[in-house]
Amino acid sequence: MFTYAIVRKPSESMLDGITEANLGLPNYVLALAQHQDYILALQQCGLKVIQLEPLAEYPDACFVEDVALITPKCAILTHPGAATRKGEVMYIAAALDKFFPSTGKIEAPGTLEAGDIMMVGKHYYIGLSQRTNAQGAKQLIDILERHGLSGSIVEMSGLLHLKTGLSYLENNHMLTFGDMYSHPDFSHFNRIKIETEEAYAANSVWINDTVLVPKGFPKALSAIKNLGYKIREIDMSEFQKLDGGLSCLSLRF
């Protein structure tokens, strides 16, 4: 169960954020409204939300998940593979100091973004992507093992981040898209296939027995409801334009 969430208010510079979505520029005013609804949803899940100030010099800084991994035992600062995001790490470190006096850190030449990391119990799956390399993954596994946790590397292709293609919803249920549906690393889970036209909904988030689901994906919504979860839909249209999903917008612990 989670108690806290850290979020960062989007800056108007988000219009210059990294994207391959080809969905047009975000509407900043609408993005702010959607972000506020996201915060409300976290609060409705029982979380105390810590809201950080925007960072105009870092257009993607609202996607706080990528720059730190928080486990029940420790916090780990990442080393983003996107050059324009590396400077965000020192700002998230300052926010984590209150909760984690000592943190691990991924160092060059390792790269790691936490969008490539999926937690299942005490185990962490780490996807290799353009943003996360083998050196970064191995450094993370070393840190996890020192704290009694474990990690494994997932080979993949065609996804921005591991959690672009799958989400663990607890109780052995996992949303999967594309190759993740048949990936051997996840064969022991109850895999729910998300159709190509609703691929964005593969990034849904379990929080304290509620699943946050992006709005506008009825097949995925129905499949998740059939698993018996309480659902909270959130309009994510402006963040989708920046390749950002529901998990990207918060650090939950």
N, C-alpha and C positions, 0 to 999 in steps of 0.2 A: 504494500500500500504506500502511496505517496502523500507527503505532507506539504511540500513546498514546490513552487515553480518559479523559475527566473525567466523573464521575457525582456526584450528591448524594443522600445517604440521605434517604428520605422522612421527613417529620415526621408525628406523629400528627394534626396540623392538616390533613393532606391530606383528611380527611373533609369539610372546608369548601371544597375546591377547586372551580374553575369546571367546570361540566359541563352538557351538553345530552343526555347519553346515556340518561337515564331507566333506568338499570340498577341503581339502589340505591346505598347507601353502600358504600365499600370496607371490606374487613376489613383493619385495619391490620397485624395479625400476619401474615396471609397475604401482604399486599403486601411486607412486609419480606423474607419468604422468597423471593418471586418476584424481588425486586430483587437479592438475593444470587445467585440463579441467573443473572440477567442479567449480573452482574459476572463470574461464573464463565465464562459463554459468551464474553464479551469476552476474558478471559484465555486461553481455549482457542483463540481466533483469533489469539493471539500478542501481544495488547496489554498494555502496562503500564497499570494502572487507578489513577487518582488519585481517591480517595474523599473528597468534601467533607462537612462536617458538616451536619445538617439545619438548616433555617431555619423555626422554628415560626411566625414572623410572616408567612411567605409560603407558603400552603398548596400552591401549584403548583410550588414551587422545585425539586422533584426532576426536573422536565422541563427540564433545563439547555439543551437544544438551542435553545430559543426565544430565549434572551437573548444569544447570541453566534453569529457565523458564523466558522468557522476555515477558511482557504484555505491552499494550500501557500506563499503569499507573505505573508499577513498575517492578523490577527484583527480582527474588526469587532464592536463592541458594538452591540446592537440597541436599539430604543426600542419596547418592547411596546405593542401596541394595547389590551391588557387593562390597565385602570388599576391593578388590584391586583397586577400583576406588574412594574411599572416599577422598583420598589425593588430587585429581584433583580439588576439589571445591575451595581451597584457591587460586589456580592459575587463575581460571576463574573469581573469585571475583576481583582480581587485574585488569583484563582486563575490567571489567564492571564499575569500579570506575569512569572512565571518563564520562560515560553516566548516571550512576545511583548512586549518592552519598550515597543514603540510600537503602539498600536491605533487603528483608525478608529472612528468613532462616528456613529450615526444620531441626528439632532437633530430636535426638534419644529419645525414641525408634522408632520414625517415620522413614520410609525409603521412598524415592521417586526418580524416574528417569524420566526426562521429555520426554523420548520416550514413556511414558505411558500417556501423556497428549495431547489432541487434542483441539485446539481452534476453536470455531465456533462463530464468532461475539464476544460478551462479556461473553460468557459461555465457560467453560473448562470442558471437559469430562476427567475423571481420571480413568484409568484402574488399577485394582488390579492384581498384578503379583508377581512373585518371587522377583522382584526388588522394588516393590512399595506396601506398606502395608496400612491398613485402617488408622492407626495413622498418617502416612505421608499425606495421602489424606485429612484427616480432618483438619490437620494443614494448608494445602494449601488452602482449602476452606475458612477457617477463614481469611487468609491473603487476598485472592481475595475479599471477602465480605467487608473488611475494605476499599477497593479501588473502591467500586461500581461495582465489577464484581461478577460472580457467578461460581459455580462448582458443579459437581455431580459425584458420584462414579459409575463406570461401572464394573459389575461382569463379569468375563471372564475366560477362561481356554484354554490351548494349545498354547498360544502366548507368545513370549518373552516379547514384549511390545504391548500396545494398537495399536500403529501406525505400527506395523508389519502387522496388519490385516485390516487397513483402513486408508484412507486419505480424508480430506475434501478439495474439489477443488473450494470452493466458489460457489455462485449462486445455492445453495441447492444441488449440486452434490457431491456424496461421493463414492469413490472406496471402495469396501468391499471384503473380502476374508473369506471363511469358515463360522463359526458361526456368524460373524459380519454381513453377508448379511441378516440374519433373526433376528438379535438382536432387541428386542423391544425398546431399547433406541434410535434407529436410524430409526424407522419406518416412520418418517415424512420427511425423506430425499429421494431424487432420488438416489437410490442405484444401482451402476454399479457392477455387479458380476465379480470378477477376478477368472479365472479358477485355479484349484489346481496346474497345471503344470507351471503357471505363477504367483504364489503367491507372489513372491518377488516384482513384479510390483505394488502390492497394496500400497507400500510405494513410492508414487510419490508426488511431491511438487508443489503447486501453488505459484508462485511469480510474482506479478504485471502483471497478465493476461497471463503469460506463465506457462506451466506445465512442470517441469523437470521429465523425465521418464527414468528409467534404460533401457539401450540398450539390445536388444535381446528378447523382449517379444511382438511379433507382434499383438496378440489378444488384449492385454491391450492397446497397442499403438493405434490401430484402434478404440477401444471403446472411448478413450479419445479424439481422433481427431473428432469423431462423435458428441462430445459435443460442438465443435466449438472453442476449445482452440488452441492457438499457442503452438507448442511442441518443446522441446529441449531434445534430447536423450543424455545420458551420460553413458559410459561404467563403470560399478561398480563392475566388476568381482572380484577384489582383496579385496574389502570391504565386498562383499557378503560372502566371506570365513570367515569373522569375525562376521557374523550376523548383519553387519551394513548396513543401507539403506541410501537413499538420504537425508532424513530429519536429520539423525544423524550427518552429517558432518558440520552443521552450526547452528549458532544462528542468527535468522533473526528478524530485528526490524526496 
